[in-house]
Amino acid sequence: MVSCKAIPERASASSNGVQPQAFHTDKCYDAGDITCKKMTKNEGDGGLSQRKNKPRGRPQPFSHLLVCDFEATCDADSAGLYPHEIIEFPVVCIDTAQLAVVAEFHSYVHPVRRPKLTAFCKELTGITQSVVDDAPTLPEVIQKFGQWVREVVYPLCKMWKQQYPPSQLASNCLGDLGKKFKYDEKDNKEWVGCERMVCFATDGPWDMRKFMHECSVVRDGHIFPPLFYRWVDVRKCFKQHFNKWPRKLVDMLRTLRLDFEGKQHSGIDDSRNIARILIELMRRGFFVKRVSTIEYKCPMDVGGVILTQEMRELCDEENAKAKQRHLRE
């Protein structure tokens, strides 16, 4: 089951003609495998009141930041060689003008390479075997995420543009870096303008570079949309603001006088706490001016010879390491 929440306050029709007020209903409703639930008006920003048409944050290059903290299969004694697969796919959407969480997406993922979770993985993440056994596969979750973005996030972007003046979006401040971003025009070109207003945010480079790109795209051949190939590194944001590198997530929270809420290494709880860090940094005047990127190649480019060669090199490397482990044993 894929779950999502949305709390849009501004009135405007979405691309399919459905009014966003539908997300205000007190009951759950199904849209395919997606279950949407109401979030209370003040739930996203810890009880602070929403002030329509009056931004609480300074202008940023993006209207919305999608905070993501994947959880993946793992083992205690892998020495970095374990074939990780994403098993939890959480995204928390921040409105940078209101400094509030406005929507969430969450799904567990069924692993294929090693379907049976290790005891270490279950203890670390709190994810049970039955949860991943019943979960959709990664391609299915990516598809549902795309549906959520088009039906929830992009309509929020359109309403955001109606509510705030153009000066609230400081997209030109990224300079030449912004020119490198790729956008997904495959499904609906009208969403490209909204896609430019959105960027991922993660705690370090590992979620996108390791779990998304290296493990899921290059090794396993899964296709992620170009939105995943650019992200704000929250650790770099913290370093930029405080001039010191944090060791881990709780260090950033502690410096900001915030307590961790939920369970550590739960993907959705980690994502919510990373969102709290970003919101607090922006509340203190932080401006996003650095975005990490991976070069995006369309599916045609990464298919065939290019992808096969990359996958072959990784497989040869994995086989060589496996032989070394066998000889040591």
N, C-alpha and C positions, 0 to 999 in steps of 0.2 A: 504494500500500500504506500502510495506517495501522498504526503500531506503538505498543505500549504496554507498560509494565512495571509490576509490582506486587510488593510484598514484605510483605504483611500477616503479622503474627506471631501475632495473637490468634485464637482459634478461635471461629467463629460461622457460621451458615448465611446465605447471601445470600438476596435476595428470591425467586430462582427455585429455591432449594433446593440450589444448588451450593455445596459447602464451599469457603471461601477457601483451604484447603490446596492446591487445584488450581493456584494461582499459584506454589507452591513447586517445581513440577516442573522438572527440569533440561532438559526438551525444550521446544521451541516448540509451540504449538498454535494453530489458527485458529478464530476466531469471526467468521464472515463475512469481511470484509476486514481484521479486526483480528488482528495477530500479537502475542501476549503472551509475554514472556520473563522469566525469573527474574533478579532483582537480588540480589547477594550480601547477606548480613545487614548488613554494615557499609558497603556501597557508598554509601548515601544520606548519611551524615554524616562522610565522610572517614576511616573506620576506627575511629571511636569506638564503644565497645560499647553495645548496647541494654540498658536496664534495665527489665524489665517491671514495670508497676504503680508505678513510681517516676518521676514526670515530671522532666525535666531543665530544662524551661522554666517560667517563671511563668505563672499563668493568663492566658489571652487571650480576646478576644471570639469567636474562631473556633477550632475544633479543627483545621481544615485550611485552608491557603492555597494557591491554585492560581496559580502563577507563570506568566505568559504574556508572550511577546515575539514578536509577529507580524513576519514579513518580508513586504514588499509590492513590487509592480512599481514601478520608478522610472527616472528618467533624470537625467543630470548637469545638463542645461541647461533644466530644466522651470520653474524659478523658482517652485516651489510650486504649479504649475498641472497637474501630471501626474495623470491619472485612476488613482490607486493602486488595486490589487487585492491582497488577501491571497494570498500564494503559499506561505507556510510557517506552520503552525498548531501550535505546540508548547506543552505545558502540563506543568509540574513540580509535583507535589503535596507540600507540606510538612506533617508532623505537628508541631503547635506545642507539644505536651507533650514529645515525644522529641527535638525539634529535629533532625529528619532528613527526608530525601526518602523517601517511601514508595511513590510511583507516578509514572509518566510517560505522557503521550499525545503522539504526534507524527505529523503528516501534512503532505505537500506538497499544494498546491492548484493546480488548472488554471485559469489566468486566461482570461476570456472577452472583455473589452473590447479588450485588446491581447495576444493569445496569444503573440506573439513577444517574448521578453525582450530588453531593450537590452543592449549590451555592458557598459555601466556597471553595470546590475543584476546581471549574471552575475558580474562581477568583485567587486562589493561583497559579495554574499551567498554566493557559491560555488555557487549553484543553477544547474544546467545546463538547457538547453532540453528535452532528452529527459526530464528528471525531471518538469517541469511538464506536458509533453505526455502523459505516462502517468498523471498524478495525477488523483484524483477532483475533482469540482467542489466549490465551497464549500458548497452545500446538503447534499451527500453527506457532507462532512467534519463539518459541524455535527451531522448525524444520528449519525454514528459517535462523535463526542465525547459526545453525550447518552447513548449506549449505554455508553460507558466510565464515565461518571460514575455511572450507575445500577448497573453491574455491578462496579465497583471502588471508587470513592470513597465512595459512600453506605454500602456494607457496612463500609468502614473506619470511617466515622462511628459506625455502630451498635456496632461492637466497641470503639471509643474510649469511648463512653458506659458500656459495661460495665466497662471497665478503670479509669477514673478517677472520682473523686468529682465531684458536681455543681459544687463550688467551683472546679474546674479550668477551667470554661467561664464566663468573665466577660462573658456576652452583655449583661447589663443595663447595663454601663458605657457602651454607646453611646447611651443615653438616647433622646431623641426621634428621632435619626437612624435608629435601627434600625426605628422604626415606619414609615419611608418605604419600606423594602425590599419588593419584590414577589417572590412565589414561584410556581413553576410547579406548579399542581395539575391540569394537563390530563391528564397521563399516569398518574400514580400518587400519590394524596394521602398515602400512607404515607411518601413520601420528603420531604415538606415539612419535617419535623422535622430531617432530615439536611441539607437544603439551608440551613437557618438556621445550621448549624455551619460553613458553607463560604463563602469569599470569594476573589475573584481578587486578584492582586497584580501590578503592572506597574511598569516603570521610566518614570515620568512618565505624562501623560494621553493620549498620542498613540495608543496601541494601541486603547483603547476609544473615545475620543471621535472620532478621525480614521478609523482603519482599520475598526473594527467598526461604529460608528454612522453617521458621516457618509458614508463611502464604500460600505459594504456594506448598511446598513439603509435610510437615507434615499435615497441615489442609486440603488442597484441593487435594492432591495425584498427583500433576504434577511431571514429571520426568525431572530433569535438569542433563546435563552431568557433570562428575567429575571436569571439568575445573572450574565450578562455586564454588567449595568447597574450594578454596584457593584464597587469595587475599592480595594485599599490601594495608595496611591502611594508606592513605595519611596523616591523622592527626598524626599518630604515627611517620611517616617520618618527618613531620614538627617538632614534639616534639624532636625527635632524633637530628635534625640538629640545632634547635634554643634553645633547653632546656626550652621550654615553650609550654603549651597546647593552641591551638587556640580555640576560642569559636565557630567560624563558618567559612565557606568558604571565605567570604570576608575579614576576619582577616588575613588569610594566604596570600591572594592576596595583601593586603595592606602592610604587612611586606616585601613582595618581590617587592614592588613598581610596582604592576600591578593593572590595573583597571578591574573590572568585565565587560565582553563583552557579550551582549545579555540580555535575561530576566531571572532574578532569579527564580528558581523553574521550569524552563523549563528543562526537563531532558537532552536534547541534548546540550543546552547552558551550563548547570552546568557541564556536562561531559567534554566539551571543555575547560572550565576554570580550572577544576581539572587537565586536561592534561597539561595546561600551567604551573600550579604549580609544577607538577612533573618534567616537562622539565626544569624549572628554578632551581629546587633543584638539579637535576642531573648536570646541567650546572655549578653549584657552587661546584660540587664535591661530592654530596651525593651518598652513596652506599646503595642499598637495601639489608638489611640483616635480616629483620624480615617479615614473611609471616603469616597471620592469616588463620586458617583452621577450617573446620567443618568435623567431621568424615563422610566419604562417605560410603553409603551402596548401593550396586547395586539394581536395581529395584526388584529383586527376594527377597532380604533381607528386603526392606522397604515395600513390599507388604504383603497381608494377615494379619496374627495375629499382627505383630509388628506395622505396619502402622495403622491398625484398632484400636488398643489399644491407640496409640498416638492421633488419631483423636477423639476417644470416650472421652478421658480425656479432650481434648480441647473443645469439644462440651458441655460436662457437665459443664465445667468452664464458657463457654459463657452463657449457659442457667441459671446458678446460678446468674451470674452478671445481666442478663436481668431481672430476677425476683426481684432482689434487686432494680433495677432502677424503675420497675413498682410499687413496694411498696412505694418507696419514692415519686412517683408522686401521 
